[in-house]
Amino acid sequence: MVDTTADEPRSTLAVSGHTETAPSGSSRLLDVLRATGIGLVVPSLFVLIWWLTVVAGVFPESVLPSPVTVVKSLWIWAFGNKEDHGLYAGTLSLAIMASGARVIVGYTIAAVLGIAIGVPTGASRVIGQLIDPFIQLMRPIPITAWVPLSLIFFGFDFKNAVFLVALGSFFPIVVNTIEGVRGVNRNLVKVGRMVGARKLKLLWFFILPASLPSIFVGLRLGIGLAWVLVIVAELLSVKNGIGYTLLDAYSFNRFDVVIAAMIMLGVMGFLSDRIILGIQKIFLRWHHEVSIHAE
Amino acid sequence: MLSNEIVVCENLYRSFYSKEFGTKDVLRNINFRMSSEDFVVIIGPSGCGKSTLLNIIAGFDSPTAGRVMVRGRVVEEPGPEKAMVFQDYALLPWLNARENVEIGLRIQKVPRADRKARALRVLDLVGLSASAELPVYKMSGGMQQRVSIARALALEPVVLLMDEPFGAVDAFQRAIMQRELTRIWKATNASIIFVTHSLDEAIFLGNRVLAMAPGGIGITGELSIDLPRPRDPMSMDFAALKRKLFGMLTAHLDEPANTFLE
C-alpha cells in the first residue's frame, strides 16, 4: 500500500567518480590532468604496439601502414590537393559533409518520430496495444536486411541512406521513450491529475519531462547506430562520404586511407555523442544531481 | 445535509481481484462524515485499506459500491479541491520549490504575478520563504515534504489528504513536521485527513482518530481527542489514549490487546 520502493531507483543511478565535496580550483585542475594522463595510457600503448608491429615487419607496409603514414594520409585527405597528391587529397571535408548530412537528417527524423510515437504509445493503454506489438515485430529485423527494399524504393542516393539511418536509430529511441513513459512515478501522474492537468498538459508538464532520462538513453544509442548505418549505406550503394572513401581505398589497396577513414568515423561518432551528451546536460541537470545526492 | 459537512463517505465498498486470492474486499461498508474543522487521522496496519480509502476520496480510485461526496458533490475524478500529499513527496525534480508550488496554478492559467504571490505566501506558511528558488533535488526530505504541503495548500483545497506524509523522514524531522503541521492546520483552517500507522502520530495530530482493521473489517472504533495542543507524548493522558486506541486496533484479534502491551 505504501510505496516504499519509490526512492530505490535513485540509488542505482549513482554515478561513480563524483564526490560530494567540491575540490578547490588547483586540485581540481590536477585531478583533470591526472585523469587525462591515465586515460591516454592505453591508447598510447595501442599505437606503440601497432608501430612496433610495422617496424618488426610482421605485415607488409602496403597492408599495415605505420601510424606516421596514416597521419600523413589523413593530413593529405584533409588539406592536400589533386595536383600534388593525386587521389584522396583534399576531399575529407566533402566526405564529412556528405555522411554528416545523411546522419543529421536521418537521425533527426528518427528522434522526432521516435519521441512523437513513443510518448503516446507509453502513455495510453489503447495506443500501446495498437503500436507496441508492431514495433516489437519490426525491431528484430536487422536494418541491413532492409537494404534491398530501400534501394528499390529510394534508389542509389541520399534518400536511401537517410532511410536506413532513420530506421536504425528509430528503434532504440522509440523503445526507450516507451519504457521511460511507462516508468514514470505514478504519484507524479496523480499530482498532474490532481492539479487539473488532462491529456496534452499532463504529457507536456509531467510525463514528458519525467521520461527524459530514459529518452536520452535512446537518443545516445540511436546516434551510435546512425553512424553504423550511414557506413552500411555508403558501402553498399551511395557513391560518396566517409564510408564510400573507405571502400574505394580498400579496392585500390590504400590501407593508409582505409585506416584514416576508420579514425575519422571514430572521431565523428565521438563528437556526435558529445553533442547529445551536451544537450542532455542542459535538460537533465536535475537528474544528474539527483544521482550524485543518492546515498 | 449540514453545510459544514465537507466529506461524506456512504456505504463504501472496494474489492480487488488477484489470481492468488481471488476477489477480496479491502473496504466493506465504510461510513463516515467529516466537518470542516476536523483533523481526521485514519490509523491501521498495512493492508487495512486506509490508503485505498484516501485514494477513493481523492478521486484516484473508484469504489466498487457506495459513494463519496466532497462539499455535497459526488467524487468522480481527482481535482484541486481534494489535494493529496504523498509519502514520496512526488515533486517535479526539474523545477525549483516555487515552481513546484505554482504548477497547479500554471495549469489553471493563473497570471504569472498572481501565482508567484500565492506560491510565496504558502511557502512562507510552511517555513520555506528563504528557499523558494532552490531546486528541490538539493533539498532534504523534510524540506521536500514542506514543498509538497505548500503545493497542496496553494490549490486552496476543501480537504487536504495526507498519505503517511512523514513516513520517509527521520524521527527528529518527523517530530518537527508534526508540530509544523499542527501550526499550519491552525493557521489555515484546513480540513485534513491524515493516514498513518503510528499511534503517537495519530494521537499527537488528530482531533478524531479512526481505527481501521484489515480484511474488510473496516473502521473498528473512533477516538475523539481534545487534549490541548501542542500535545505532550510523554504525558499520562497521552499514554491512556494510546492504550485505548491500541485496544480498538486489536479488538478483532483473538488475543486481548493487553498481551501486546506487556
Boltz contact constraints between the chains, C-beta under 6 A:
constraints:
  - contact:
      token1: [A, 1]
      token2: [B, 46]
      max_distance: 6.0
  - contact:
      token1: [A, 1]
      token2: [B, 51]
      max_distance: 6.0
  - contact:
      token1: [A, 2]
      token2: [B, 164]
      max_distance: 6.0
  - contact:
      token1: [A, 6]
      token2: [B, 88]
      max_distance: 6.0
  - contact:
      token1: [A, 187]
      token2: [B, 86]
      max_distance: 6.0
  - contact:
      token1: [A, 187]
      token2: [B, 88]
      max_distance: 6.0
  - contact:
      token1: [A, 187]
      token2: [B, 90]
      max_distance: 6.0
  - contact:
      token1: [A, 188]
      token2: [B, 90]
      max_distance: 6.0
  - contact:
      token1: [A, 190]
      token2: [B, 60]
      max_distance: 6.0
  - contact:
      token1: [A, 191]
      token2: [B, 90]
      max_distance: 6.0
  - contact:
      token1: [A, 193]
      token2: [B, 78]
      max_distance: 6.0
  - contact:
      token1: [A, 194]
      token2: [B, 78]
      max_distance: 6.0
  - contact:
      token1: [A, 194]
      token2: [B, 84]
      max_distance: 6.0
  - contact:
      token1: [A, 195]
      token2: [B, 80]
      max_distance: 6.0
  - contact:
      token1: [A, 195]
      token2: [B, 103]
      max_distance: 6.0
  - contact:
      token1: [A, 195]
      token2: [B, 104]
      max_distance: 6.0
  - contact:
      token1: [A, 195]
      token2: [B, 107]
      max_distance: 6.0
  - contact:
      token1: [A, 196]
      token2: [B, 80]
      max_distance: 6.0
  - contact:
      token1: [A, 196]
      token2: [B, 107]
      max_distance: 6.0
  - contact:
      token1: [A, 196]
      token2: [B, 108]
      max_distance: 6.0
  - contact:
      token1: [A, 197]
      token2: [B, 107]
      max_distance: 6.0
  - contact:
      token1: [A, 201]
      token2: [B, 107]
      max_distance: 6.0
  - contact:
      token1: [A, 209]
      token2: [B, 94]
      max_distance: 6.0
  - contact:
      token1: [A, 286]
      token2: [B, 93]
      max_distance: 6.0
  - contact:
      token1: [A, 286]
      token2: [B, 94]
      max_distance: 6.0
  - contact:
      token1: [A, 286]
      token2: [B, 137]
      max_distance: 6.0
  - contact:
      token1: [A, 289]
      token2: [B, 137]
      max_distance: 6.0
  - contact:
      token1: [A, 290]
      token2: [B, 93]
      max_distance: 6.0
  - contact:
      token1: [A, 290]
      token2: [B, 137]
      max_distance: 6.0
